[in-house]
Amino acid sequence: MSNEIVQVQRSRIENIGALPTIPGTLKRISAIIEKPRVTLDEISHFVANDPALTTKVLKMVNSAAYGFPGRISSVSHAIMLLGLNVVKGLLLGISVFEIMEKVMSGLWNHSLACAVASRMIAEKKGVKDPEEISIAGLLHDLGKVILILEYQTQYETAMQETLQKGITIYEAERTLFSDTHSNVGMWLAEKWRFPKNLVEVIAYHHNPMLSKTAPMETAIVHFSDILIRARGVGFAGDPFAPALSPAVFDMLNLSEKDIKDVLARVEESIDATEDLAL
Amino acid sequence: MPRIIVGNLVAGMKLLKPVTDKNGMILLSEGTVLTDKWIERIQDMAIEAVYIDGPAQKTIPKEEELARLDERFKHVEDLPNMKLLKKLIKEHIEGLYVQ
């Protein structure tokens, strides 16, 4: 194995439509989402033309486990209730992780559980728009999908290194790639014109104290990510619980009961989300 | 009475409820023991999940679950707050096995 660091090129990642490994659905969704002023109509129309996608979106927004209001019968209805950003996030989540489940089995479950935990902590902390934090939990590992699709061999090496050296996948990425999944995810989130808070959560979920505009949201997803991995739900690249930022722990100030409530909610959602396997 | 998604079916599982198509027509009756051939057909019908007879999927013994927990925490146990986190998850897992 060579010691050369893989240079991840931002321009190449951003030009996602031209990446040969990216499947058509994601390219089409990407093209819609990156439009500066994409309208409700355009999104509804796009989704309506893809019955499989419609079914998945509606299944997701109506899932009690996922915490959305329920009984949403159309995509336009979902956009009205949840907001364009949440629906954009869902569309991406669905299309990205459908691919991911084929390459890294378990990442979809990890992400869903993270969305459930993030939402519940957001509610406990009284953060407004818990749906948006839910989406942030769902999409925080977006960069892994793209890295693994684009640099499959090297990413497999990274995953092996986690086992050999007893390190996390994030640490392995840092030694093997010029940029980690959090940077790659951030580039795409910016390209797709996600709200600033969502961009920050994706960018800083491993360094939550760097977040300037969304410290609470980032802290919540950081905590959820680690909690879910510590609980052993799904798979995110390595089999270890990463260290929790002490500052985040203090900031969230969750009681033991709070944490157990979150674990219980996640447990309930695991059975229910079997249905959401895409 | 677990509902199992089609991708996770294995031969030998027994149907708790009949498998029907979207019009309610019965394709396989309850009690059918699945074979690879049946599973393949179910997949071809674009059915998502079926009900399988048997205990809920607490398939991993508690000791194994707890051993895995130790394994996940082995590099971080002494870091701040990780002992507490591990303790809470351990209690949570133990709670799942209480009948």
Interface residues (C-beta under 8 A of the other chain):
Chain A: G166 I167 I226 L227 R229 A230 R231 G232 P239 F240 A241 P242 A243 L244 P246 F249 E256 I259 K260 L263 A264 E267 D271 E274 D275 A277
Chain B: P2 R3 I4 I5 G7 E48 A49 E65 R68 L69 E71 R72 F73 K74 H75 V76 L79 P80 N81 M82 L84 L85 K86 L88 I89 E91 H92 L96
